[in-house]
């Protein structure tokens, strides 16, 4: 059943909404999203730390840090990480550089109660975004049970979300809680319900048929508490396969696709343009990047020429050019990287203990990492910002 709400009603309430094939602002004017992903904040990923092989998922990284720092100091490390990785100065910088939106990848574990830690940081971010008129898109990157079974959802190594009623109920509860909290916040643009569900792995494509039913349940839960915000649905196979979708079942829905390491011409996005034309719904590029500036510039031009809003990945990355800002590798980090490559598990405990860096070097490395991620110690990559068609502005 299509849930019908008038675009005029959304405008009266002051919310971004869909109008035919367009995403429009509260005044009903077409809105071209030019955004960046705040990756590695709530959901650390191995490659962002330069880990080669293991660890890759959030839990694997947390286990490594706990092994090296101990339970007390590792907990303190991550709290400081979440406190400092994204600050008001970062959002102000994005405004200065011409961005109008951010996508915030979330891990469910930080939003598992009304007073959970994640809400402290998210409320703070929304306040800064409101000041700078930057739209916030909430992205459930790590869903209970796992929607991908790979490192990016911090799952058990299999996408249990589709087989587990418990995991689905848990995911529904997370989204209902998020939607209830931000129901009346217009700077929150919408809810990207599941990041990159179902990999291209042949054995997992059996779950393609289950994706839209899961989305229907999530949308129904959101709509019980929040009639105002856009719901955003990504295709199967890392947000690339729209063939899993039937006709839209909500009147305020946008569909999202991700593209990495492809050609840059219109042929790459033609199937999504056709979907937009067939169903008269907006489409949005939720992730792209991790490439040379020339590729990013060419692909951005293709998106803009076809009136497709975008959100590249990521905002911040260690020792890199393919991000808005970067920071230097910490002192003694090579020692941490070498240790991280060793085989894990209790059977390898003796070898790992023998190969540990000194505790002094370990502490220095992680203390320095916390210093390096601070806004004052980052610098803008002007070529990356220019490739996005924006005007670079430094700190």
C-alpha positions in Angstrom: 0.0 0.0 0.0 1.3 3.4 -1.0 1.4 5.8 2.0 0.1 9.1 0.7 1.0 12.4 2.2 0.7 15.7 0.3 3.9 17.5 -0.7 2.2 20.7 0.4 1.9 19.2 3.9 5.6 18.5 4.0 6.3 22.1 2.9 4.0 23.5 5.6 5.9 21.5 8.2 9.3 22.8 6.9 10.8 19.5 5.7 12.8 18.4 2.7 10.6 16.0 0.7 10.1 14.3 -2.6 8.0 15.8 -5.4 7.8 13.5 -8.4 11.4 12.8 -9.6 12.8 15.6 -7.5 14.0 16.1 -4.0 12.8 19.5 -3.0 13.4 21.8 0.0 10.8 23.1 2.4 9.8 25.8 -0.2 9.3 23.2 -2.9 12.5 24.2 -4.8 14.6 21.4 -6.3 17.5 20.5 -4.0 20.8 19.3 -5.4 22.6 17.5 -2.6 26.4 18.0 -2.5 27.6 16.0 0.4 30.2 14.0 2.2 30.2 10.9 4.4 31.4 11.2 8.0 32.9 7.7 7.8 35.1 6.1 10.4 33.4 8.0 13.3 30.9 5.5 14.7 32.1 2.6 12.6 35.9 2.3 12.3 37.1 0.5 9.2 40.4 -1.3 8.9 41.7 0.3 5.7 41.1 3.8 7.2 43.8 2.9 9.8 46.0 1.4 7.0 45.5 -2.1 8.4 46.4 -4.6 5.7 44.3 -7.8 6.1 43.1 -8.0 9.7 41.6 -6.2 11.5 38.9 -4.8 9.3 35.5 -4.7 11.1 34.7 -2.3 13.9 34.8 -5.1 16.5 38.1 -6.5 15.2 39.7 -3.0 15.4 38.3 -2.6 18.9 39.6 -6.0 20.0 43.1 -5.0 18.7 43.0 -1.7 20.6 41.8 -3.5 23.7 44.6 -6.1 23.4 47.2 -3.3 23.1 45.9 -0.8 25.6 43.9 -2.9 28.0 40.2 -2.6 28.8 40.2 0.6 30.7 42.5 2.7 28.5 40.9 1.3 25.3 37.4 2.3 26.4 38.8 5.8 27.2 40.5 5.9 23.8 37.3 5.3 21.9 35.3 7.8 23.9 37.8 10.4 23.1 37.8 9.3 19.5 34.1 9.8 19.2 34.4 13.1 21.0 37.1 14.6 18.7 36.7 12.9 15.3 33.9 15.2 14.2 33.5 18.6 15.8 31.8 21.9 15.2 34.9 23.2 13.4 34.6 20.3 10.9 31.0 21.1 10.1 31.9 24.8 9.7 34.7 23.8 7.3 32.3 21.8 5.2 30.1 24.8 5.0 33.0 27.0 3.9 34.0 24.5 1.2 30.5 24.5 -0.3 29.0 21.2 1.0 25.3 21.3 1.8 24.8 17.8 3.4 26.5 15.1 5.4 25.7 11.4 5.6 26.4 9.9 9.0 27.2 6.2 9.1 25.8 4.8 12.4 26.5 1.6 14.4 23.3 0.3 16.0 25.1 -0.3 19.4 25.4 3.4 20.1 21.6 3.9 19.8 20.2 1.0 21.7 18.4 3.1 24.3 17.0 6.5 24.6 20.0 7.8 26.5 22.6 5.8 24.6 26.0 7.4 24.0 25.5 7.9 20.3 22.6 10.4 20.8 25.0 12.8 22.6 27.2 13.1 19.5 24.3 13.0 17.0 22.4 15.7 18.9 25.5 17.8 18.9 26.1 17.3 15.2 22.5 18.2 14.3 22.9 21.4 16.3 26.0 22.4 14.4 24.4 21.4 11.1 21.3 23.5 11.9 23.6 26.5 12.4 25.3 26.0 9.1 22.2 24.9 7.2 23.8 21.5 6.3 21.3 18.7 5.9 22.0 15.5 7.9 21.2 12.0 6.5 21.2 9.2 9.0 22.7 6.0 7.6 22.4 2.6 9.4 25.8 1.3 8.4 25.8 -1.5 11.0 22.4 -3.1 11.5 21.7 -5.7 14.2 22.4 -9.2 12.8 24.2 -7.6 9.8 22.8 -6.7 6.4 26.0 -7.6 4.5 27.9 -10.2 6.4 31.1 -8.3 5.5 33.4 -6.0 7.6 31.4 -2.9 6.9 28.4 -3.9 8.9 30.4 -5.3 11.9 28.4 -8.5 11.7 29.3 -12.1 12.6 30.4 -12.8 9.1 27.0 -13.6 7.7 23.9 -11.4 6.9 21.7 -12.8 9.6 19.3 -9.9 9.4 17.2 -11.6 6.7 16.9 -14.9 8.5 16.6 -13.7 12.1 13.2 -12.3 13.4 15.1 -11.2 16.5 17.6 -9.2 14.4 14.8 -7.6 12.3 12.9 -6.7 15.5 16.0 -5.1 16.9 16.6 -3.1 13.7 13.0 -1.9 13.7 13.5 -0.8 17.3 16.6 1.1 16.4 14.9 3.0 13.6 11.8 3.7 15.6 14.0 5.2 18.3 15.9 7.4 15.9 12.8 8.5 14.0 10.9 9.3 17.2 13.8 11.4 18.5 14.2 13.5 15.2 10.6 13.5 14.0 10.4 17.3 14.3 13.9 18.2 13.2 13.9 19.7 9.6 17.7 19.8 9.3 17.6 16.0 9.3 16.8 15.2 5.7 16.0 11.5 5.9 16.9 8.0 6.9 19.1 5.7 4.8 17.7 2.5 6.2 20.4 0.0 5.4 23.8 0.6 4.0 24.9 -1.5 1.0 22.7 -4.6 1.8 23.7 -8.0 0.4 27.1 -8.3 -1.2 27.6 -9.6 -4.8 28.8 -12.9 -3.3 26.8 -15.6 -5.3 25.7 -17.6 -2.2 24.1 -14.5 -0.6 22.0 -13.4 -3.6 19.4 -15.8 -2.3 18.5 -12.9 0.0 17.7 -10.4 -2.7 14.0 -11.4 -2.6 13.9 -10.6 1.2 15.3 -7.1 1.0 12.2 -5.1 0.0 10.0 -6.9 2.6 12.6 -5.9 5.3 12.4 -2.3 4.0 8.7 -2.4 4.1 8.8 -3.3 7.8 11.4 -0.7 8.6 9.4 2.1 6.8 6.2 1.0 8.6 8.0 1.4 11.9 9.4 4.8 11.0 6.0 6.0 9.8 4.4 5.0 13.1 6.3 7.8 14.8 7.6 10.1 12.0 5.5 11.2 9.0 7.9 13.9 8.0 11.2 12.6 6.8 12.3 11.1 3.5 13.0 7.3 3.7 16.0 6.2 1.6 16.3 2.7 0.1 19.5 1.2 -1.3 19.6 -1.6 -3.8 21.1 -5.1 -3.2 24.7 -5.9 -4.1 26.3 -3.0 -2.3 23.5 -0.6 -3.3 23.8 -1.3 -7.0 20.9 -3.6 -7.9 17.6 -1.9 -8.3 15.9 -4.9 -9.8 15.0 -6.0 -6.4 12.5 -3.2 -6.1 8.8 -3.1 -7.1 6.8 0.1 -7.4 7.4 2.6 -4.5 5.3 1.8 -1.4 5.8 5.2 0.3 5.0 8.7 -1.0 8.2 10.3 0.5 10.9 7.9 -0.7 14.2 8.3 -2.4 16.4 5.5 -3.8 20.1 5.4 -3.5 23.0 3.8 -5.4 26.7 3.6 -4.7 29.4 3.5 -7.4 33.2 2.9 -7.1 35.9 2.2 -9.6 33.7 2.3 -12.7 33.7 4.3 -15.9 32.5 7.9 -15.4 30.0 8.4 -18.2 26.2 8.3 -18.1 26.1 4.6 -19.1 27.2 3.8 -15.5 24.1 5.4 -14.0 21.6 4.8 -16.9 19.7 2.1 -15.1 19.1 4.3 -12.1 18.0 7.2 -14.4 15.6 4.8 -16.0 14.2 3.7 -12.6 13.7 7.4 -11.7 11.8 8.0 -15.0 9.7 4.9 -14.6 8.5 5.5 -11.1 8.9 9.3 -10.8 11.0 9.1 -7.7 14.3 10.8 -6.8 17.6 9.0 -6.9 20.7 9.8 -5.0 24.4 8.7 -5.1 25.0 7.9 -1.4 28.7 6.9 -1.8 31.5 7.2 -4.3 35.2 8.3 -4.3 38.3 6.5 -3.1 39.9 7.5 -6.5 42.1 10.0 -8.2 40.9 13.6 -8.5 40.5 13.3 -12.3 38.0 10.4 -11.9 36.1 12.2 -9.2 35.8 15.3 -11.3 34.6 13.4 -14.3 32.0 11.4 -12.4 30.7 14.4 -10.5 30.1 16.2 -13.8 28.1 13.2 -15.1 26.0 13.2 -11.9 25.3 16.9 -12.0 24.5 16.9 -15.8 21.9 14.2 -15.0 20.5 16.1 -11.9 21.7 13.4 -9.5 22.7 14.6 -6.0 25.7 13.1 -4.5 27.6 12.3 -1.2 31.2 11.2 -1.6 33.3 9.1 0.7 34.9 10.1 3.1 35.4 13.4 4.9 38.6 12.5 6.8 41.3 9.9 6.3 44.8 9.2 7.5 47.6 10.1 5.2 45.5 10.4 2.1 44.5 12.6 -0.8 41.1 11.1 -1.5 39.3 12.8 1.3 38.2 16.4 2.2 40.8 16.5 5.0 43.7 14.3 6.0 46.0 13.9 9.0 49.5 12.4 9.4 50.2 8.9 10.5 50.9 8.8 14.2 54.3 8.1 15.8 55.2 4.4 16.1 52.2 3.5 13.9 54.4 1.2 11.7 54.9 -0.9 14.8 51.1 -1.1 15.4 50.6 -2.0 11.7 53.2 -4.8 11.9 51.6 -6.2 15.0 48.1 -6.1 13.5 49.2 -8.3 10.6 50.0 -11.3 12.9 47.6 -14.2 13.1 44.9 -13.7 15.7 43.2 -16.1 18.1 44.2 -17.7 21.4 46.3 -20.3 19.6 48.7 -17.5 18.6 48.8 -15.8 22.0 52.5 -16.6 22.7 53.7 -15.3 19.3 51.6 -12.2 19.6 52.9 -11.4 23.1 56.4 -11.9 22.0 55.9 -9.6 19.1 54.2 -6.7 20.9 55.7 -3.3 20.7 56.8 -1.9 24.0 53.9 -0.6 26.1 55.5 2.9 26.0 55.4 2.9 22.2 51.9 1.5 22.1 50.7 4.3 24.4 52.6 6.9 22.5 51.1 5.7 19.2 47.5 5.8 20.4 47.9 9.1 22.2 49.4 10.6 19.1 46.5 9.2 17.0 44.1 11.1 19.2 46.1 14.3 18.7 46.4 13.8 14.9 42.6 13.5 14.4 41.9 16.8 16.1 40.7 19.5 13.7 43.7 21.7 14.3 46.0 18.9 13.1 44.1 18.1 9.9 44.5 19.8 6.5 42.3 20.2 3.5 43.0 18.3 0.2 42.2 21.2 -2.2 42.4 19.0 -5.3 39.7 16.7 -3.9 37.4 19.5 -3.1 38.0 21.1 -6.6 37.3 17.7 -8.2 33.9 17.8 -6.6 33.2 21.2 -8.3 33.5 23.1 -5.1 35.8 25.9 -4.0 38.5 24.8 -1.5 38.7 26.8 1.8 41.4 26.0 4.4 41.0 26.0 8.2 
